[in-house]
């Protein structure tokens, strides 16, 4: 998510917020299973080295995102039959 800075956000602040969340999650995971947490961190660092410096790994700033297509107002018979009998 660090590479996808929201529009209007400061990239440094965004990275800091994500780092704080990551630190909290890491400490929580260490409290539950320290050895698996360390193993996962080591694997993540090793995987990151493979793409480091590659052009496609550059930061991206989010811009206006197109709205998802509107859901049709009428449901099909198949949709109506899908949940029939669940709630009576």
N, CA, C and O atoms as a MOPAC input file, in Angstrom:
PM7 MOZYME 1SCF
protein

 N      0.80700 1    -1.19600 1     0.00000 1
 C      0.00000 1     0.00000 1     0.00000 1
 C      0.85100 1     1.26100 1     0.00000 1
 O      0.38400 1     2.32900 1    -0.39600 1
 N      2.07100 1     1.14400 1     0.43300 1
 C      2.93500 1     2.32200 1     0.49100 1
 C      3.14500 1     2.91600 1    -0.89300 1
 O      3.32800 1     4.12600 1    -1.02900 1
 N      3.12100 1     2.07600 1    -1.91700 1
 C      3.31800 1     2.55500 1    -3.28000 1
 C      2.07200 1     3.23100 1    -3.83400 1
 O      2.13700 1     3.84100 1    -4.90100 1
 N      0.94300 1     3.14300 1    -3.14600 1
 C     -0.31400 1     3.71200 1    -3.62600 1
 C     -0.77100 1     4.84400 1    -2.71600 1
 O     -1.78700 1     4.73200 1    -2.03000 1
 N     -0.02300 1     5.91600 1    -2.71700 1
 C     -0.35400 1     7.07000 1    -1.89300 1
 C     -1.68100 1     7.66800 1    -2.34800 1
 O     -1.84000 1     7.96900 1    -3.53100 1
 N     -2.64000 1     7.84800 1    -1.43300 1
 C     -3.92600 1     8.44300 1    -1.81600 1
 C     -3.74600 1     9.86300 1    -2.35500 1
 O     -2.84400 1    10.59000 1    -1.93900 1
 N     -4.61100 1    10.23900 1    -3.27800 1
 C     -4.55700 1    11.58100 1    -3.85200 1
 C     -4.66000 1    12.61300 1    -2.72800 1
 O     -5.51000 1    12.49200 1    -1.84600 1
 N     -3.80900 1    13.60700 1    -2.76200 1
 C     -3.82000 1    14.67700 1    -1.77700 1
 C     -3.07400 1    14.36500 1    -0.49300 1
 O     -2.92100 1    15.24100 1     0.35800 1
 N     -2.61000 1    13.14700 1    -0.33700 1
 C     -1.88800 1    12.77600 1     0.88500 1
 C     -0.39800 1    12.99800 1     0.70100 1
 O      0.13400 1    12.86900 1    -0.40200 1
 N      0.26200 1    13.33300 1     1.79300 1
 C      1.71200 1    13.49200 1     1.78900 1
 C      2.33800 1    12.10400 1     1.80600 1
 O      2.07200 1    11.32600 1     2.72200 1
 N      3.17400 1    11.77300 1     0.80200 1
 C      3.76600 1    10.42800 1     0.74000 1
 C      4.56500 1    10.04600 1     1.99100 1
 O      4.57000 1     8.88000 1     2.38700 1
 N      5.23300 1    11.00700 1     2.60700 1
 C      6.02600 1    10.71500 1     3.80700 1
 C      5.10400 1    10.37900 1     4.97900 1
 O      5.36300 1     9.43200 1     5.72100 1
 N      4.02100 1    11.16000 1     5.14800 1
 C      3.06300 1    10.88000 1     6.21900 1
 C      2.36600 1     9.54000 1     5.98300 1
 O      2.16200 1     8.76300 1     6.91600 1
 N      2.00600 1     9.27800 1     4.73000 1
 C      1.34400 1     8.01500 1     4.38100 1
 C      2.23800 1     6.83100 1     4.74000 1
 O      1.78800 1     5.86700 1     5.35900 1
 N      3.50000 1     6.91300 1     4.34600 1
 C      4.44200 1     5.83900 1     4.64300 1
 C      4.60100 1     5.66000 1     6.15200 1
 O      4.69800 1     4.53400 1     6.64000 1
 N      4.62700 1     6.76600 1     6.88600 1
 C      4.75300 1     6.70300 1     8.34200 1
 C      3.56200 1     6.02600 1     8.99600 1
 O      3.72100 1     5.21900 1     9.91200 1
 N      2.36400 1     6.35900 1     8.52000 1
 C      1.15500 1     5.73600 1     9.06900 1
 C      1.16200 1     4.23200 1     8.82000 1
 O      0.83800 1     3.44000 1     9.70400 1
 N      1.54100 1     3.85100 1     7.59100 1
 C      1.58000 1     2.42300 1     7.26800 1
 C      2.64700 1     1.70600 1     8.07400 1
 O      2.44300 1     0.57300 1     8.50800 1
 N      3.78900 1     2.36100 1     8.27700 1
 C      4.86100 1     1.75800 1     9.06200 1
 C      4.40400 1     1.52500 1    10.49800 1
 O      4.72100 1     0.49500 1    11.09400 1
 N      3.65500 1     2.48600 1    11.05900 1
 C      3.14700 1     2.34000 1    12.43000 1
 C      2.17700 1     1.16400 1    12.52900 1
 O      2.21700 1     0.39900 1    13.49200 1
 N      1.30700 1     1.02400 1    11.52800 1
 C      0.37300 1    -0.10800 1    11.50600 1
 C      1.15000 1    -1.42200 1    11.39500 1
 O      0.85800 1    -2.38800 1    12.10000 1
 N      2.13500 1    -1.44400 1    10.51000 1
 C      2.94100 1    -2.65700 1    10.32500 1
 C      3.67200 1    -3.03000 1    11.61700 1
 O      3.74900 1    -4.20500 1    11.97500 1
 N      4.20200 1    -2.03100 1    12.30800 1
 C      4.90300 1    -2.30400 1    13.57300 1
 C      3.95800 1    -2.90200 1    14.61300 1
 O      4.31500 1    -3.84400 1    15.32000 1
 N      2.75300 1    -2.34600 1    14.69900 1
 C      1.76300 1    -2.85300 1    15.65500 1
 C      1.37900 1    -4.29000 1    15.32200 1
 O      1.30700 1    -5.14100 1    16.20800 1
 N      1.13000 1    -4.55700 1    14.03700 1
 C      0.77000 1    -5.91500 1    13.62000 1
 C      1.91700 1    -6.89200 1    13.86300 1
 O      1.69300 1    -8.02400 1    14.29000 1
 N      3.14400 1    -6.45400 1    13.59100 1
 C      4.30500 1    -7.32300 1    13.79900 1
 C      4.45200 1    -7.68300 1    15.27000 1
 O      4.68600 1    -8.84500 1    15.60500 1
 N      4.31900 1    -6.70900 1    16.13700 1
 C      4.44200 1    -6.98200 1    17.57100 1
 C      3.32700 1    -7.89900 1    18.06100 1
 O      3.55800 1    -8.75400 1    18.91600 1
 N      2.13500 1    -7.72800 1    17.53100 1
 C      1.02000 1    -8.60100 1    17.89600 1
 C      1.30400 1   -10.03400 1    17.46200 1
 O      1.08500 1   -10.97800 1    18.22100 1
 N      1.79300 1   -10.18700 1    16.23800 1
 C      2.12800 1   -11.52000 1    15.72900 1
 C      3.25900 1   -12.14800 1    16.53600 1
 O      3.22900 1   -13.34700 1    16.81300 1
 N      4.25500 1   -11.34800 1    16.91400 1
 C      5.36300 1   -11.87500 1    17.71900 1
 C      4.87100 1   -12.38100 1    19.06900 1
 O      5.38700 1   -13.36900 1    19.59100 1
 N      3.87500 1   -11.70600 1    19.63300 1
 C      3.34300 1   -12.12600 1    20.93100 1
 C      2.65500 1   -13.48300 1    20.82800 1
 O      2.64600 1   -14.25500 1    21.78600 1
 N      2.07600 1   -13.77100 1    19.65700 1
 C      1.36600 1   -15.02500 1    19.45700 1
 C      2.31600 1   -16.14400 1    19.02600 1
 O      2.25500 1   -17.25300 1    19.55700 1
 N      3.19600 1   -15.84800 1    18.05700 1
 C      4.07500 1   -16.88400 1    17.49800 1
 C      5.37400 1   -16.25100 1    17.01000 1
 O      5.51000 1   -15.94800 1    15.82500 1
 N      6.32600 1   -16.05000 1    17.91600 1
 C      7.56500 1   -15.34300 1    17.56500 1
 C      8.37100 1   -15.99300 1    16.44000 1
 O      8.88400 1   -15.29200 1    15.56700 1
 N      8.48900 1   -17.31100 1    16.44900 1
 C      9.34600 1   -17.94300 1    15.44100 1
 C      8.74500 1   -17.84700 1    14.04000 1
 O      9.46700 1   -17.57400 1    13.08100 1
 N      7.44400 1   -18.06400 1    13.90600 1
 C      6.81700 1   -17.94000 1    12.58800 1
 C      6.84300 1   -16.49800 1    12.09500 1
 O      6.99900 1   -16.24400 1    10.90100 1
 N      6.68900 1   -15.56000 1    13.02200 1
 C      6.73500 1   -14.14800 1    12.64300 1
 C      8.10300 1   -13.79600 1    12.07400 1
 O      8.19100 1   -13.16100 1    11.02400 1
 N      9.16000 1   -14.19700 1    12.74900 1
 C     10.51300 1   -13.89300 1    12.27000 1
 C     10.78600 1   -14.57900 1    10.93100 1
 O     11.40900 1   -13.99100 1    10.04600 1
 N     10.32300 1   -15.81700 1    10.78300 1
 C     10.51400 1   -16.53300 1     9.52400 1
 C      9.79300 1   -15.81400 1     8.38100 1
 O     10.33600 1   -15.69100 1     7.28300 1
 N      8.59500 1   -15.34800 1     8.63300 1
 C      7.82500 1   -14.62900 1     7.61100 1
 C      8.50000 1   -13.31200 1     7.24900 1
 O      8.54600 1   -12.94200 1     6.07500 1
 N      9.01900 1   -12.61000 1     8.23300 1
 C      9.72200 1   -11.34800 1     7.97500 1
 C     10.95600 1   -11.59500 1     7.12100 1
 O     11.22700 1   -10.84200 1     6.18500 1
 N     11.70500 1   -12.64400 1     7.43800 1
 C     12.90200 1   -12.96500 1     6.65400 1
 C     12.54700 1   -13.30600 1     5.21000 1
 O     13.23500 1   -12.88200 1     4.28200 1
 N     11.47800 1   -14.06800 1     5.02200 1
 C     11.04100 1   -14.40800 1     3.66400 1
 C     10.60200 1   -13.16200 1     2.90000 1
 O     10.89500 1   -13.02200 1     1.71200 1
 N      9.90700 1   -12.26700 1     3.57500 1
 C      9.44900 1   -11.03800 1     2.91800 1
 C     10.63400 1   -10.17500 1     2.48700 1
 O     10.62400 1    -9.60300 1     1.39700 1
 N     11.64000 1   -10.08300 1     3.33000 1
 C     12.83200 1    -9.30200 1     2.97300 1
 C     13.56800 1    -9.94000 1     1.80300 1
 O     14.05200 1    -9.23700 1     0.91600 1
 N     13.65400 1   -11.25300 1     1.79600 1
 C     14.33300 1   -11.94800 1     0.69300 1
 C     13.57300 1   -11.74900 1    -0.61400 1
 O     14.18300 1   -11.54800 1    -1.66400 1
 N     12.24200 1   -11.80600 1    -0.55200 1
 C     11.42500 1   -11.61700 1    -1.76500 1
 C     11.52900 1   -10.17800 1    -2.25900 1
 O     11.50500 1    -9.94500 1    -3.46700 1
 N     11.64200 1    -9.21500 1    -1.35900 1
 C     11.72500 1    -7.80600 1    -1.74800 1
 C     13.01900 1    -7.52200 1    -2.49300 1
 O     13.04500 1    -6.65900 1    -3.37100 1
 N     14.09600 1    -8.23200 1    -2.16100 1
 C     15.38000 1    -8.00900 1    -2.81700 1
 C     15.32900 1    -8.34200 1    -4.30600 1
 O     16.08300 1    -7.77300 1    -5.09600 1
 N     14.44900 1    -9.25500 1    -4.68800 1
 C     14.36700 1    -9.68600 1    -6.07500 1
 C     13.89600 1    -8.55400 1    -6.97200 1
 O     14.39700 1    -8.41000 1    -8.08700 1
 N     12.94700 1    -7.74800 1    -6.51600 1
 C     12.37800 1    -6.69500 1    -7.36100 1
 C     12.95300 1    -5.31500 1    -7.07000 1
 O     12.58200 1    -4.34600 1    -7.73300 1
 N     13.83100 1    -5.20600 1    -6.11300 1
 C     14.37100 1    -3.90100 1    -5.75300 1
 C     15.02100 1    -3.23800 1    -6.95500 1
 O     15.87000 1    -3.82600 1    -7.62400 1
 N     14.61600 1    -2.02100 1    -7.21300 1
 C     15.20000 1    -1.26300 1    -8.31000 1
 C     14.54600 1    -1.49600 1    -9.65600 1
 O     14.90300 1    -0.83100 1   -10.62800 1
 N     13.60900 1    -2.41100 1    -9.74600 1
 C     12.94300 1    -2.63700 1   -11.01900 1
 C     11.97000 1    -1.50500 1   -11.30100 1
 O     11.33500 1    -0.97900 1   -10.38800 1
 N     11.86000 1    -1.14200 1   -12.54200 1
 C     11.04100 1    -0.00900 1   -12.96000 1
 C      9.59100 1    -0.12800 1   -12.50400 1
 O      9.01200 1     0.85500 1   -12.04100 1
 N      8.99500 1    -1.31200 1   -12.62800 1
 C      7.57800 1    -1.45100 1   -12.28600 1
 C      7.30500 1    -1.33100 1   -10.78900 1
 O      6.14000 1    -1.28800 1   -10.39200 1
 N      8.31900 1    -1.27700 1    -9.95600 1
 C      8.12900 1    -1.19100 1    -8.51900 1
 C      8.14600 1     0.24800 1    -8.01800 1
 O      8.26200 1     0.47200 1    -6.81300 1
 N      8.03300 1     1.23600 1    -8.92200 1
 C      8.05000 1     2.62900 1    -8.49700 1
 C      6.74200 1     3.00200 1    -7.81300 1
 O      5.71600 1     2.35300 1    -8.01600 1
 N      6.78900 1     4.03800 1    -7.01000 1
 C      5.61000 1     4.49100 1    -6.27400 1
 C      4.56200 1     5.03100 1    -7.23500 1
 O      4.87700 1     5.57800 1    -8.29200 1
 N      3.31400 1     4.86300 1    -6.83900 1
 C      2.18100 1     5.32200 1    -7.63600 1
 C      1.31200 1     6.18500 1    -6.75000 1
 O      1.08900 1     5.85500 1    -5.58500 1
 N      0.81500 1     7.29200 1    -7.29100 1
 C     -0.09500 1     8.15700 1    -6.55300 1
 C     -1.49000 1     7.92100 1    -7.10500 1
 O     -1.70500 1     7.99300 1    -8.31400 1
 N     -2.43500 1     7.63900 1    -6.22200 1
 C     -3.80500 1     7.37200 1    -6.65400 1
 C     -4.42900 1     8.63300 1    -7.23700 1
 O     -4.20200 1     9.73500 1    -6.73900 1
 N     -5.20600 1     8.46500 1    -8.28100 1
 C     -5.95900 1     9.56700 1    -8.87600 1
 C     -7.42800 1     9.19900 1    -8.82700 1
 O     -7.79700 1     8.21900 1    -8.18000 1
 N     -8.25200 1     9.95000 1    -9.48400 1
 C     -9.67800 1     9.64100 1    -9.48900 1
 C     -9.89700 1     8.23300 1   -10.00500 1
 O     -9.35900 1     7.84500 1   -11.04200 1
 N    -10.67900 1     7.48600 1    -9.28200 1
 C    -10.98200 1     6.11700 1    -9.66200 1
 C    -12.40700 1     6.09200 1   -10.19400 1
 O    -13.31400 1     6.67900 1    -9.60400 1
 N    -12.59000 1     5.41300 1   -11.30100 1
 C    -13.92400 1     5.32800 1   -11.87700 1
 C    -14.84700 1     4.58500 1   -10.92100 1
 O    -14.44200 1     3.62200 1   -10.26900 1
 N    -16.07400 1     5.04000 1   -10.84800 1
 C    -17.06800 1     4.39300 1    -9.99400 1
 C    -17.39600 1     3.01900 1   -10.56100 1
 O    -17.38900 1     2.82900 1   -11.77700 1
 N    -17.68200 1     2.07100 1    -9.69400 1
 C    -18.05300 1     0.74900 1   -10.18700 1
 C    -19.36600 1     0.84700 1   -10.95900 1
 O    -20.15800 1     1.76000 1   -10.73000 1
 N    -19.58900 1    -0.07700 1   -11.85700 1
 C    -20.82900 1    -0.03300 1   -12.61500 1
 C    -22.03400 1    -0.16700 1   -11.68600 1
 O    -21.99100 1    -0.89400 1   -10.69400 1
 N    -23.08900 1     0.53400 1   -12.01900 1
 C    -24.30100 1     0.48300 1   -11.20200 1
 C    -24.92400 1    -0.89600 1   -11.27800 1
 O    -24.91100 1    -1.53500 1   -12.33000 1
 N    -25.46900 1    -1.35400 1   -10.16200 1
 C    -26.15100 1    -2.64500 1   -10.12600 1
 C    -27.52000 1    -2.46600 1   -10.77600 1
 O    -28.20300 1    -1.47700 1   -10.50900 1
 N    -27.92300 1    -3.39300 1   -11.60900 1
 C    -29.23700 1    -3.26100 1   -12.23900 1
 C    -30.34500 1    -3.18800 1   -11.19200 1
 O    -30.27900 1    -3.86800 1   -10.16800 1
 N    -31.34700 1    -2.37800 1   -11.44200 1
 C    -32.44200 1    -2.20400 1   -10.49300 1
 C    -33.26400 1    -3.47100 1   -10.35200 1
 O    -33.77800 1    -3.75000 1    -9.26800 1
 N    -33.40000 1    -4.23000 1   -11.39800 1
 C    -34.20100 1    -5.44700 1   -11.35400 1
 C    -33.29700 1    -6.66300 1   -11.19500 1
 O    -32.26300 1    -6.76500 1   -11.85500 1
 N    -33.68300 1    -7.56900 1   -10.33300 1
 C    -32.90000 1    -8.79300 1   -10.18000 1
 C    -33.43900 1    -9.83500 1   -11.14600 1
 O    -34.59600 1    -9.79900 1   -11.56500 1
 N    -32.57400 1   -10.74400 1   -11.47300 1
 C    -32.97600 1   -11.81000 1   -12.38500 1
 C    -33.64900 1   -12.92200 1   -11.59100 1
 O    -33.53400 1   -12.97900 1   -10.36700 1
 N    -34.34300 1   -13.79400 1   -12.28700 1
 C    -35.00200 1   -14.92900 1   -11.63900 1
 C    -33.97800 1   -15.80200 1   -10.92700 1
 O    -34.24700 1   -16.35200 1    -9.85900 1
 N    -32.79500 1   -15.92200 1   -11.53700 1
 C    -31.73500 1   -16.72900 1   -10.92300 1
 C    -31.31000 1   -16.13500 1    -9.58700 1
 O    -31.11600 1   -16.86900 1    -8.61800 1
 N    -31.16500 1   -14.81200 1    -9.52500 1
 C    -30.78600 1   -14.16200 1    -8.27300 1
 C    -31.86500 1   -14.33700 1    -7.22300 1
 O    -31.56200 1   -14.58300 1    -6.05600 1
 N    -33.12200 1   -14.21400 1    -7.62400 1
 C    -34.22900 1   -14.36800 1    -6.67600 1
 C    -34.29200 1   -15.78500 1    -6.14500 1
 O    -34.57700 1   -15.98100 1    -4.96400 1
 N    -34.03600 1   -16.77800 1    -6.98000 1
 C    -34.09400 1   -18.17700 1    -6.57100 1
 C    -32.91300 1   -18.56000 1    -5.69600 1
 O    -33.00300 1   -19.51400 1    -4.92200 1
 N    -31.81400 1   -17.83700 1    -5.80500 1
 C    -30.59700 1   -18.19100 1    -5.07200 1
 C    -30.82400 1   -18.31700 1    -3.57100 1
 O    -30.39200 1   -19.29500 1    -2.96100 1
 N    -31.48500 1   -17.35700 1    -2.98200 1
 C    -31.65700 1   -17.39100 1    -1.53100 1
 C    -33.04700 1   -17.79900 1    -1.08600 1
 O    -33.37500 1   -17.67200 1     0.09300 1
 N    -33.85700 1   -18.27800 1    -1.98500 1
 C    -35.23700 1   -18.61300 1    -1.60400 1
 C    -35.24900 1   -19.69400 1    -0.52800 1
 O    -34.48300 1   -20.65600 1    -0.57200 1
 N    -36.13600 1   -19.50400 1     0.42700 1
 C    -36.29200 1   -20.47400 1     1.50200 1
 C    -35.36700 1   -20.25000 1     2.68000 1
 O    -35.51900 1   -20.90800 1     3.70900 1
 N    -34.39200 1   -19.31900 1     2.55500 1
 C    -33.47400 1   -19.08600 1     3.67200 1
 C    -34.14500 1   -18.29900 1     4.78600 1
 O    -33.93300 1   -18.56900 1     5.96900 1
 N    -34.94600 1   -17.33500 1     4.40100 1
 C    -35.61500 1   -16.50100 1     5.38600 1
 C    -37.11000 1   -16.57600 1     5.11800 1
 O    -37.58900 1   -16.12500 1     4.07700 1
 N    -37.81400 1   -17.12600 1     6.02900 1
 C    -39.26900 1   -17.23000 1     5.87300 1
 C    -39.97200 1   -16.42400 1     6.91100 1
 O    -41.20200 1   -16.38900 1     6.93700 1

